[in-house]
């Protein structure tokens, strides 16, 4: 059975928009700093760990499973659980990317370029964990058969924003590092 979920203006959705605005401003500041800083002589170019591209596919797949959960709200707990799992796989993949860089001798304090990589990906990972927490909360509510349409809509908005933000960061890091 498919349940139609309409976009609603709820306090949760408004709060997500405020959070998104703050995150966009923060990322814009880091982007500007990265672009200005990369012109200095101590900038070291390095290849991004290949797992970053796998992580991108995982995050895109998680957006698809979350949309499936929204479309089938009545049976959404299965798809929410898959989305939550994919979010955790993404975070583990980020840790593996950091370990890959560390194995190459690139640490947070090695160079400005590695510092930007670690800081930007860590901030994204922390924000994504916030989305994972929201999905876990929703999963509990769906299993208790409580109304979740507004909260699911807000969490979906945030989750998709995290996906778009990751695509932006990936492009930025690929072009600048």
CNS distance restraints for C-alpha pairs under 8 A (distance, minus, plus):
assign (resid   1 and name CA) (resid  72 and name CA) 6.79 0.50 0.50
assign (resid   1 and name CA) (resid  74 and name CA) 6.95 0.50 0.50
assign (resid   1 and name CA) (resid  75 and name CA) 7.80 0.50 0.50
assign (resid   2 and name CA) (resid  71 and name CA) 6.13 0.50 0.50
assign (resid   2 and name CA) (resid  72 and name CA) 4.73 0.50 0.50
assign (resid   2 and name CA) (resid  73 and name CA) 6.94 0.50 0.50
assign (resid   2 and name CA) (resid  74 and name CA) 7.03 0.50 0.50
assign (resid   3 and name CA) (resid  71 and name CA) 6.24 0.50 0.50
assign (resid   3 and name CA) (resid  72 and name CA) 5.68 0.50 0.50
assign (resid   3 and name CA) (resid  73 and name CA) 5.80 0.50 0.50
assign (resid   3 and name CA) (resid  74 and name CA) 6.65 0.50 0.50
assign (resid   4 and name CA) (resid  71 and name CA) 6.42 0.50 0.50
assign (resid   4 and name CA) (resid  72 and name CA) 7.91 0.50 0.50
assign (resid   5 and name CA) (resid  70 and name CA) 6.70 0.50 0.50
assign (resid   5 and name CA) (resid  71 and name CA) 6.96 0.50 0.50
assign (resid   5 and name CA) (resid  73 and name CA) 7.82 0.50 0.50
assign (resid   5 and name CA) (resid 149 and name CA) 6.48 0.50 0.50
assign (resid   5 and name CA) (resid 153 and name CA) 7.86 0.50 0.50
assign (resid   7 and name CA) (resid 150 and name CA) 7.83 0.50 0.50
assign (resid   7 and name CA) (resid 153 and name CA) 6.52 0.50 0.50
assign (resid   8 and name CA) (resid  13 and name CA) 7.66 0.50 0.50
assign (resid   8 and name CA) (resid 150 and name CA) 6.45 0.50 0.50
assign (resid   8 and name CA) (resid 153 and name CA) 7.43 0.50 0.50
assign (resid   9 and name CA) (resid  13 and name CA) 6.09 0.50 0.50
assign (resid   9 and name CA) (resid  14 and name CA) 6.85 0.50 0.50
assign (resid  10 and name CA) (resid  14 and name CA) 6.19 0.50 0.50
assign (resid  10 and name CA) (resid 150 and name CA) 6.52 0.50 0.50
assign (resid  11 and name CA) (resid  15 and name CA) 6.02 0.50 0.50
assign (resid  12 and name CA) (resid  16 and name CA) 6.21 0.50 0.50
assign (resid  12 and name CA) (resid 150 and name CA) 7.31 0.50 0.50
assign (resid  12 and name CA) (resid 151 and name CA) 6.39 0.50 0.50
assign (resid  12 and name CA) (resid 154 and name CA) 5.86 0.50 0.50
assign (resid  13 and name CA) (resid  17 and name CA) 6.32 0.50 0.50
assign (resid  13 and name CA) (resid 150 and name CA) 7.56 0.50 0.50
assign (resid  13 and name CA) (resid 151 and name CA) 7.58 0.50 0.50
assign (resid  13 and name CA) (resid 153 and name CA) 7.20 0.50 0.50
assign (resid  13 and name CA) (resid 154 and name CA) 4.50 0.50 0.50
assign (resid  13 and name CA) (resid 155 and name CA) 7.97 0.50 0.50
assign (resid  13 and name CA) (resid 157 and name CA) 7.76 0.50 0.50
assign (resid  14 and name CA) (resid  18 and name CA) 6.36 0.50 0.50
assign (resid  15 and name CA) (resid  19 and name CA) 6.22 0.50 0.50
assign (resid  16 and name CA) (resid  20 and name CA) 6.03 0.50 0.50
assign (resid  16 and name CA) (resid 154 and name CA) 6.39 0.50 0.50
assign (resid  16 and name CA) (resid 155 and name CA) 7.87 0.50 0.50
assign (resid  16 and name CA) (resid 157 and name CA) 7.54 0.50 0.50
assign (resid  16 and name CA) (resid 158 and name CA) 6.31 0.50 0.50
assign (resid  17 and name CA) (resid  21 and name CA) 6.16 0.50 0.50
assign (resid  18 and name CA) (resid  22 and name CA) 6.40 0.50 0.50
assign (resid  19 and name CA) (resid  23 and name CA) 6.21 0.50 0.50
assign (resid  20 and name CA) (resid  24 and name CA) 6.05 0.50 0.50
assign (resid  20 and name CA) (resid 158 and name CA) 7.41 0.50 0.50
assign (resid  20 and name CA) (resid 161 and name CA) 7.57 0.50 0.50
assign (resid  21 and name CA) (resid  25 and name CA) 6.26 0.50 0.50
assign (resid  22 and name CA) (resid  26 and name CA) 6.27 0.50 0.50
assign (resid  23 and name CA) (resid  27 and name CA) 6.11 0.50 0.50
assign (resid  24 and name CA) (resid  28 and name CA) 5.98 0.50 0.50
assign (resid  25 and name CA) (resid  29 and name CA) 6.23 0.50 0.50
assign (resid  26 and name CA) (resid  30 and name CA) 6.36 0.50 0.50
assign (resid  27 and name CA) (resid  31 and name CA) 5.97 0.50 0.50
assign (resid  27 and name CA) (resid 120 and name CA) 7.97 0.50 0.50
assign (resid  28 and name CA) (resid  32 and name CA) 6.18 0.50 0.50
assign (resid  29 and name CA) (resid  33 and name CA) 6.21 0.50 0.50
assign (resid  30 and name CA) (resid  34 and name CA) 5.97 0.50 0.50
assign (resid  30 and name CA) (resid 120 and name CA) 7.86 0.50 0.50
assign (resid  31 and name CA) (resid  35 and name CA) 6.16 0.50 0.50
assign (resid  31 and name CA) (resid 172 and name CA) 7.92 0.50 0.50
assign (resid  32 and name CA) (resid  36 and name CA) 6.20 0.50 0.50
assign (resid  33 and name CA) (resid  37 and name CA) 5.81 0.50 0.50
assign (resid  34 and name CA) (resid  38 and name CA) 5.91 0.50 0.50
assign (resid  34 and name CA) (resid 113 and name CA) 7.98 0.50 0.50
assign (resid  34 and name CA) (resid 116 and name CA) 7.00 0.50 0.50
assign (resid  35 and name CA) (resid  39 and name CA) 7.35 0.50 0.50
assign (resid  35 and name CA) (resid 176 and name CA) 7.51 0.50 0.50
assign (resid  37 and name CA) (resid  43 and name CA) 7.84 0.50 0.50
assign (resid  37 and name CA) (resid 112 and name CA) 7.65 0.50 0.50
assign (resid  38 and name CA) (resid  43 and name CA) 5.66 0.50 0.50
assign (resid  38 and name CA) (resid 112 and name CA) 7.82 0.50 0.50
assign (resid  38 and name CA) (resid 113 and name CA) 7.29 0.50 0.50
assign (resid  38 and name CA) (resid 176 and name CA) 7.54 0.50 0.50
assign (resid  39 and name CA) (resid  43 and name CA) 7.24 0.50 0.50
assign (resid  42 and name CA) (resid 111 and name CA) 6.99 0.50 0.50
assign (resid  42 and name CA) (resid 112 and name CA) 7.41 0.50 0.50
assign (resid  43 and name CA) (resid 111 and name CA) 6.56 0.50 0.50
assign (resid  43 and name CA) (resid 112 and name CA) 6.10 0.50 0.50
assign (resid  43 and name CA) (resid 113 and name CA) 5.88 0.50 0.50
assign (resid  44 and name CA) (resid 111 and name CA) 6.56 0.50 0.50
assign (resid  44 and name CA) (resid 112 and name CA) 7.59 0.50 0.50
assign (resid  44 and name CA) (resid 113 and name CA) 5.99 0.50 0.50
assign (resid  44 and name CA) (resid 114 and name CA) 7.82 0.50 0.50
assign (resid  44 and name CA) (resid 177 and name CA) 7.56 0.50 0.50
assign (resid  45 and name CA) (resid 113 and name CA) 7.01 0.50 0.50
assign (resid  45 and name CA) (resid 177 and name CA) 4.99 0.50 0.50
assign (resid  46 and name CA) (resid 177 and name CA) 5.96 0.50 0.50
assign (resid  47 and name CA) (resid 177 and name CA) 7.26 0.50 0.50
assign (resid  48 and name CA) (resid  52 and name CA) 7.04 0.50 0.50
assign (resid  48 and name CA) (resid 173 and name CA) 7.95 0.50 0.50
assign (resid  48 and name CA) (resid 174 and name CA) 7.15 0.50 0.50
assign (resid  48 and name CA) (resid 177 and name CA) 7.87 0.50 0.50
assign (resid  49 and name CA) (resid  97 and name CA) 5.62 0.50 0.50
assign (resid  49 and name CA) (resid 100 and name CA) 6.45 0.50 0.50
assign (resid  49 and name CA) (resid 101 and name CA) 6.98 0.50 0.50
assign (resid  50 and name CA) (resid  54 and name CA) 7.23 0.50 0.50
assign (resid  50 and name CA) (resid  97 and name CA) 7.87 0.50 0.50
assign (resid  51 and name CA) (resid  55 and name CA) 6.11 0.50 0.50
assign (resid  51 and name CA) (resid  93 and name CA) 6.57 0.50 0.50
assign (resid  51 and name CA) (resid  94 and name CA) 7.88 0.50 0.50
assign (resid  51 and name CA) (resid  96 and name CA) 7.55 0.50 0.50
assign (resid  51 and name CA) (resid  97 and name CA) 6.18 0.50 0.50
assign (resid  52 and name CA) (resid  56 and name CA) 6.32 0.50 0.50
assign (resid  52 and name CA) (resid  93 and name CA) 7.32 0.50 0.50
assign (resid  52 and name CA) (resid  94 and name CA) 7.13 0.50 0.50
assign (resid  52 and name CA) (resid  97 and name CA) 6.66 0.50 0.50
assign (resid  53 and name CA) (resid  57 and name CA) 6.59 0.50 0.50
assign (resid  54 and name CA) (resid  58 and name CA) 6.33 0.50 0.50
assign (resid  55 and name CA) (resid  59 and name CA) 6.17 0.50 0.50
assign (resid  55 and name CA) (resid  89 and name CA) 7.84 0.50 0.50
assign (resid  55 and name CA) (resid  90 and name CA) 5.29 0.50 0.50
assign (resid  55 and name CA) (resid  93 and name CA) 6.08 0.50 0.50
assign (resid  55 and name CA) (resid  94 and name CA) 7.44 0.50 0.50
assign (resid  56 and name CA) (resid  60 and name CA) 6.21 0.50 0.50
assign (resid  56 and name CA) (resid  90 and name CA) 7.94 0.50 0.50
assign (resid  56 and name CA) (resid 166 and name CA) 7.54 0.50 0.50
assign (resid  56 and name CA) (resid 167 and name CA) 7.44 0.50 0.50
assign (resid  57 and name CA) (resid  61 and name CA) 6.05 0.50 0.50
assign (resid  58 and name CA) (resid  62 and name CA) 6.17 0.50 0.50
assign (resid  58 and name CA) (resid  86 and name CA) 6.16 0.50 0.50
assign (resid  58 and name CA) (resid  87 and name CA) 7.70 0.50 0.50
assign (resid  58 and name CA) (resid  89 and name CA) 7.43 0.50 0.50
assign (resid  58 and name CA) (resid  90 and name CA) 6.30 0.50 0.50
assign (resid  59 and name CA) (resid  63 and name CA) 6.48 0.50 0.50
assign (resid  59 and name CA) (resid  86 and name CA) 6.91 0.50 0.50
assign (resid  59 and name CA) (resid  87 and name CA) 6.74 0.50 0.50
assign (resid  59 and name CA) (resid  90 and name CA) 6.54 0.50 0.50
assign (resid  59 and name CA) (resid 163 and name CA) 6.20 0.50 0.50
assign (resid  60 and name CA) (resid  64 and name CA) 6.59 0.50 0.50
assign (resid  60 and name CA) (resid 163 and name CA) 6.65 0.50 0.50
assign (resid  61 and name CA) (resid  65 and name CA) 6.32 0.50 0.50
assign (resid  61 and name CA) (resid  86 and name CA) 7.69 0.50 0.50
assign (resid  62 and name CA) (resid  66 and name CA) 6.08 0.50 0.50
assign (resid  62 and name CA) (resid  82 and name CA) 7.52 0.50 0.50
assign (resid  62 and name CA) (resid  83 and name CA) 4.82 0.50 0.50
assign (resid  62 and name CA) (resid  84 and name CA) 7.80 0.50 0.50
assign (resid  62 and name CA) (resid  86 and name CA) 5.70 0.50 0.50
assign (resid  62 and name CA) (resid  87 and name CA) 6.80 0.50 0.50
assign (resid  63 and name CA) (resid  67 and name CA) 6.23 0.50 0.50
assign (resid  63 and name CA) (resid  83 and name CA) 7.35 0.50 0.50
assign (resid  63 and name CA) (resid 159 and name CA) 7.12 0.50 0.50
assign (resid  63 and name CA) (resid 160 and name CA) 6.21 0.50 0.50
assign (resid  63 and name CA) (resid 163 and name CA) 7.37 0.50 0.50
assign (resid  64 and name CA) (resid  68 and name CA) 6.29 0.50 0.50
assign (resid  65 and name CA) (resid  69 and name CA) 6.23 0.50 0.50
assign (resid  65 and name CA) (resid  79 and name CA) 5.67 0.50 0.50
assign (resid  65 and name CA) (resid  80 and name CA) 7.23 0.50 0.50
assign (resid  65 and name CA) (resid  82 and name CA) 6.87 0.50 0.50
assign (resid  65 and name CA) (resid  83 and name CA) 5.68 0.50 0.50
assign (resid  66 and name CA) (resid  70 and name CA) 6.28 0.50 0.50
assign (resid  66 and name CA) (resid  79 and name CA) 6.41 0.50 0.50
assign (resid  66 and name CA) (resid  80 and name CA) 6.13 0.50 0.50
assign (resid  66 and name CA) (resid  83 and name CA) 5.82 0.50 0.50
assign (resid  66 and name CA) (resid 156 and name CA) 6.92 0.50 0.50
assign (resid  67 and name CA) (resid  71 and name CA) 6.14 0.50 0.50
assign (resid  67 and name CA) (resid 156 and name CA) 7.71 0.50 0.50
assign (resid  68 and name CA) (resid  72 and name CA) 6.16 0.50 0.50
assign (resid  68 and name CA) (resid  76 and name CA) 7.47 0.50 0.50
assign (resid  68 and name CA) (resid  79 and name CA) 6.48 0.50 0.50
assign (resid  69 and name CA) (resid  73 and name CA) 5.66 0.50 0.50
assign (resid  69 and name CA) (resid  75 and name CA) 7.34 0.50 0.50
assign (resid  69 and name CA) (resid  76 and name CA) 4.26 0.50 0.50
assign (resid  69 and name CA) (resid  77 and name CA) 7.09 0.50 0.50
assign (resid  69 and name CA) (resid  78 and name CA) 7.61 0.50 0.50
assign (resid  69 and name CA) (resid  79 and name CA) 4.92 0.50 0.50
assign (resid  69 and name CA) (resid  80 and name CA) 5.82 0.50 0.50
assign (resid  70 and name CA) (resid  76 and name CA) 6.71 0.50 0.50
assign (resid  70 and name CA) (resid 152 and name CA) 7.22 0.50 0.50
assign (resid  70 and name CA) (resid 153 and name CA) 7.80 0.50 0.50
assign (resid  71 and name CA) (resid  76 and name CA) 7.91 0.50 0.50
assign (resid  72 and name CA) (resid  76 and name CA) 5.36 0.50 0.50
assign (resid  73 and name CA) (resid  77 and name CA) 7.76 0.50 0.50
assign (resid  73 and name CA) (resid 149 and name CA) 7.89 0.50 0.50
assign (resid  75 and name CA) (resid  79 and name CA) 7.85 0.50 0.50
assign (resid  76 and name CA) (resid  80 and name CA) 5.92 0.50 0.50
assign (resid  76 and name CA) (resid 142 and name CA) 7.43 0.50 0.50
assign (resid  77 and name CA) (resid  81 and name CA) 5.98 0.50 0.50
assign (resid  77 and name CA) (resid 139 and name CA) 5.73 0.50 0.50
assign (resid  77 and name CA) (resid 142 and name CA) 6.12 0.50 0.50
assign (resid  77 and name CA) (resid 143 and name CA) 6.65 0.50 0.50
assign (resid  78 and name CA) (resid  82 and name CA) 6.40 0.50 0.50
assign (resid  79 and name CA) (resid  83 and name CA) 6.13 0.50 0.50
assign (resid  80 and name CA) (resid  84 and name CA) 6.07 0.50 0.50
assign (resid  80 and name CA) (resid 135 and name CA) 6.72 0.50 0.50
assign (resid  80 and name CA) (resid 138 and name CA) 7.98 0.50 0.50
assign (resid  80 and name CA) (resid 139 and name CA) 6.28 0.50 0.50
assign (resid  81 and name CA) (resid  85 and name CA) 6.11 0.50 0.50
assign (resid  81 and name CA) (resid 135 and name CA) 7.97 0.50 0.50
assign (resid  81 and name CA) (resid 136 and name CA) 7.83 0.50 0.50
assign (resid  81 and name CA) (resid 139 and name CA) 6.89 0.50 0.50
assign (resid  82 and name CA) (resid  86 and name CA) 6.14 0.50 0.50
assign (resid  83 and name CA) (resid  87 and name CA) 6.17 0.50 0.50
assign (resid  83 and name CA) (resid 135 and name CA) 7.94 0.50 0.50
assign (resid  84 and name CA) (resid  88 and name CA) 6.40 0.50 0.50
assign (resid  84 and name CA) (resid 132 and name CA) 5.73 0.50 0.50
assign (resid  84 and name CA) (resid 135 and name CA) 6.15 0.50 0.50
assign (resid  84 and name CA) (resid 136 and name CA) 6.92 0.50 0.50
assign (resid  85 and name CA) (resid  89 and name CA) 6.21 0.50 0.50
assign (resid  86 and name CA) (resid  90 and name CA) 6.18 0.50 0.50
assign (resid  87 and name CA) (resid  91 and name CA) 6.48 0.50 0.50
assign (resid  87 and name CA) (resid 128 and name CA) 7.32 0.50 0.50
assign (resid  87 and name CA) (resid 129 and name CA) 7.69 0.50 0.50
assign (resid  87 and name CA) (resid 132 and name CA) 6.33 0.50 0.50
assign (resid  88 and name CA) (resid  92 and name CA) 6.22 0.50 0.50
assign (resid  88 and name CA) (resid 129 and name CA) 7.85 0.50 0.50
assign (resid  88 and name CA) (resid 132 and name CA) 7.39 0.50 0.50
assign (resid  89 and name CA) (resid  93 and name CA) 6.04 0.50 0.50
assign (resid  90 and name CA) (resid  94 and name CA) 6.29 0.50 0.50
assign (resid  91 and name CA) (resid  95 and name CA) 6.46 0.50 0.50
assign (resid  91 and name CA) (resid 125 and name CA) 6.09 0.50 0.50
assign (resid  91 and name CA) (resid 128 and name CA) 7.91 0.50 0.50
assign (resid  91 and name CA) (resid 129 and name CA) 7.76 0.50 0.50
assign (resid  92 and name CA) (resid  96 and name CA) 6.30 0.50 0.50
assign (resid  93 and name CA) (resid  97 and name CA) 6.18 0.50 0.50
assign (resid  94 and name CA) (resid  98 and name CA) 6.31 0.50 0.50
assign (resid  94 and name CA) (resid 121 and name CA) 7.41 0.50 0.50
assign (resid  94 and name CA) (resid 125 and name CA) 7.50 0.50 0.50
assign (resid  95 and name CA) (resid  99 and name CA) 6.25 0.50 0.50
assign (resid  96 and name CA) (resid 100 and name CA) 6.10 0.50 0.50
assign (resid  97 and name CA) (resid 101 and name CA) 6.35 0.50 0.50
assign (resid  98 and name CA) (resid 102 and name CA) 6.13 0.50 0.50
assign (resid  98 and name CA) (resid 118 and name CA) 7.30 0.50 0.50
assign (resid  99 and name CA) (resid 103 and name CA) 6.05 0.50 0.50
assign (resid 100 and name CA) (resid 104 and name CA) 6.53 0.50 0.50
assign (resid 101 and name CA) (resid 105 and name CA) 6.47 0.50 0.50
assign (resid 101 and name CA) (resid 106 and name CA) 5.13 0.50 0.50
assign (resid 101 and name CA) (resid 107 and name CA) 6.89 0.50 0.50
assign (resid 102 and name CA) (resid 106 and name CA) 4.97 0.50 0.50
assign (resid 102 and name CA) (resid 107 and name CA) 5.51 0.50 0.50
assign (resid 105 and name CA) (resid 110 and name CA) 7.82 0.50 0.50
assign (resid 106 and name CA) (resid 110 and name CA) 5.68 0.50 0.50
assign (resid 106 and name CA) (resid 111 and name CA) 7.72 0.50 0.50
assign (resid 106 and name CA) (resid 114 and name CA) 6.29 0.50 0.50
assign (resid 107 and name CA) (resid 111 and name CA) 7.73 0.50 0.50
assign (resid 107 and name CA) (resid 114 and name CA) 6.34 0.50 0.50
assign (resid 107 and name CA) (resid 115 and name CA) 7.22 0.50 0.50
assign (resid 107 and name CA) (resid 118 and name CA) 8.00 0.50 0.50
assign (resid 108 and name CA) (resid 114 and name CA) 5.77 0.50 0.50
assign (resid 108 and name CA) (resid 115 and name CA) 4.49 0.50 0.50
assign (resid 108 and name CA) (resid 118 and name CA) 6.11 0.50 0.50
assign (resid 108 and name CA) (resid 119 and name CA) 7.94 0.50 0.50
assign (resid 109 and name CA) (resid 114 and name CA) 7.40 0.50 0.50
assign (resid 109 and name CA) (resid 115 and name CA) 6.13 0.50 0.50
assign (resid 110 and name CA) (resid 114 and name CA) 6.50 0.50 0.50
assign (resid 110 and name CA) (resid 115 and name CA) 7.26 0.50 0.50
assign (resid 111 and name CA) (resid 115 and name CA) 6.16 0.50 0.50
assign (resid 112 and name CA) (resid 116 and name CA) 6.15 0.50 0.50
assign (resid 113 and name CA) (resid 117 and name CA) 6.35 0.50 0.50
assign (resid 113 and name CA) (resid 177 and name CA) 6.39 0.50 0.50
assign (resid 114 and name CA) (resid 118 and name CA) 6.18 0.50 0.50
assign (resid 115 and name CA) (resid 119 and name CA) 6.00 0.50 0.50
assign (resid 116 and name CA) (resid 120 and name CA) 5.85 0.50 0.50
assign (resid 117 and name CA) (resid 121 and name CA) 6.01 0.50 0.50
assign (resid 117 and name CA) (resid 173 and name CA) 7.15 0.50 0.50
assign (resid 118 and name CA) (resid 122 and name CA) 5.78 0.50 0.50
assign (resid 119 and name CA) (resid 123 and name CA) 6.02 0.50 0.50
assign (resid 120 and name CA) (resid 124 and name CA) 6.20 0.50 0.50
assign (resid 120 and name CA) (resid 169 and name CA) 7.60 0.50 0.50
assign (resid 121 and name CA) (resid 125 and name CA) 5.99 0.50 0.50
assign (resid 122 and name CA) (resid 126 and name CA) 6.12 0.50 0.50
assign (resid 123 and name CA) (resid 127 and name CA) 6.22 0.50 0.50
assign (resid 124 and name CA) (resid 128 and name CA) 6.00 0.50 0.50
assign (resid 124 and name CA) (resid 162 and name CA) 7.56 0.50 0.50
assign (resid 124 and name CA) (resid 166 and name CA) 7.28 0.50 0.50
assign (resid 125 and name CA) (resid 129 and name CA) 6.13 0.50 0.50
assign (resid 126 and name CA) (resid 130 and name CA) 6.49 0.50 0.50
assign (resid 127 and name CA) (resid 131 and name CA) 6.64 0.50 0.50
assign (resid 127 and name CA) (resid 162 and name CA) 7.70 0.50 0.50
assign (resid 128 and name CA) (resid 132 and name CA) 6.28 0.50 0.50
assign (resid 128 and name CA) (resid 159 and name CA) 7.57 0.50 0.50
assign (resid 128 and name CA) (resid 162 and name CA) 6.52 0.50 0.50
assign (resid 129 and name CA) (resid 133 and name CA) 6.15 0.50 0.50
assign (resid 130 and name CA) (resid 134 and name CA) 6.33 0.50 0.50
assign (resid 131 and name CA) (resid 135 and name CA) 6.19 0.50 0.50
assign (resid 131 and name CA) (resid 155 and name CA) 6.88 0.50 0.50
assign (resid 131 and name CA) (resid 158 and name CA) 6.93 0.50 0.50
assign (resid 131 and name CA) (resid 159 and name CA) 6.10 0.50 0.50
assign (resid 132 and name CA) (resid 136 and name CA) 6.14 0.50 0.50
assign (resid 133 and name CA) (resid 137 and name CA) 6.20 0.50 0.50
assign (resid 134 and name CA) (resid 138 and name CA) 6.19 0.50 0.50
assign (resid 134 and name CA) (resid 155 and name CA) 6.45 0.50 0.50
assign (resid 135 and name CA) (resid 139 and name CA) 5.99 0.50 0.50
assign (resid 135 and name CA) (resid 155 and name CA) 7.02 0.50 0.50
assign (resid 136 and name CA) (resid 140 and name CA) 6.38 0.50 0.50
assign (resid 137 and name CA) (resid 141 and name CA) 6.44 0.50 0.50
assign (resid 138 and name CA) (resid 142 and name CA) 6.04 0.50 0.50
assign (resid 138 and name CA) (resid 148 and name CA) 6.89 0.50 0.50
assign (resid 138 and name CA) (resid 151 and name CA) 7.33 0.50 0.50
assign (resid 138 and name CA) (resid 152 and name CA) 6.86 0.50 0.50
assign (resid 139 and name CA) (resid 143 and name CA) 6.19 0.50 0.50
assign (resid 140 and name CA) (resid 144 and name CA) 6.36 0.50 0.50
assign (resid 141 and name CA) (resid 145 and name CA) 6.24 0.50 0.50
assign (resid 141 and name CA) (resid 146 and name CA) 5.46 0.50 0.50
assign (resid 141 and name CA) (resid 147 and name CA) 7.48 0.50 0.50
assign (resid 141 and name CA) (resid 148 and name CA) 6.79 0.50 0.50
assign (resid 142 and name CA) (resid 146 and name CA) 5.91 0.50 0.50
assign (resid 142 and name CA) (resid 147 and name CA) 7.47 0.50 0.50
assign (resid 142 and name CA) (resid 148 and name CA) 6.71 0.50 0.50
assign (resid 148 and name CA) (resid 152 and name CA) 5.69 0.50 0.50
assign (resid 149 and name CA) (resid 153 and name CA) 6.07 0.50 0.50
assign (resid 150 and name CA) (resid 154 and name CA) 6.31 0.50 0.50
assign (resid 151 and name CA) (resid 155 and name CA) 6.07 0.50 0.50
assign (resid 152 and name CA) (resid 156 and name CA) 5.90 0.50 0.50
assign (resid 153 and name CA) (resid 157 and name CA) 6.24 0.50 0.50
assign (resid 154 and name CA) (resid 158 and name CA) 6.34 0.50 0.50
assign (resid 155 and name CA) (resid 159 and name CA) 5.99 0.50 0.50
assign (resid 156 and name CA) (resid 160 and name CA) 6.04 0.50 0.50
assign (resid 157 and name CA) (resid 161 and name CA) 6.17 0.50 0.50
assign (resid 158 and name CA) (resid 162 and name CA) 6.26 0.50 0.50
assign (resid 159 and name CA) (resid 163 and name CA) 6.45 0.50 0.50
assign (resid 160 and name CA) (resid 164 and name CA) 6.29 0.50 0.50
assign (resid 161 and name CA) (resid 165 and name CA) 5.93 0.50 0.50
assign (resid 162 and name CA) (resid 166 and name CA) 6.05 0.50 0.50
assign (resid 163 and name CA) (resid 167 and name CA) 6.36 0.50 0.50
assign (resid 164 and name CA) (resid 168 and name CA) 6.29 0.50 0.50
assign (resid 165 and name CA) (resid 169 and name CA) 6.16 0.50 0.50
assign (resid 166 and name CA) (resid 170 and name CA) 5.97 0.50 0.50
assign (resid 167 and name CA) (resid 171 and name CA) 6.20 0.50 0.50
assign (resid 168 and name CA) (resid 172 and name CA) 6.08 0.50 0.50
assign (resid 169 and name CA) (resid 173 and name CA) 5.89 0.50 0.50
assign (resid 170 and name CA) (resid 174 and name CA) 5.90 0.50 0.50
assign (resid 171 and name CA) (resid 175 and name CA) 6.09 0.50 0.50
assign (resid 172 and name CA) (resid 176 and name CA) 5.90 0.50 0.50
assign (resid 173 and name CA) (resid 177 and name CA) 5.39 0.50 0.50
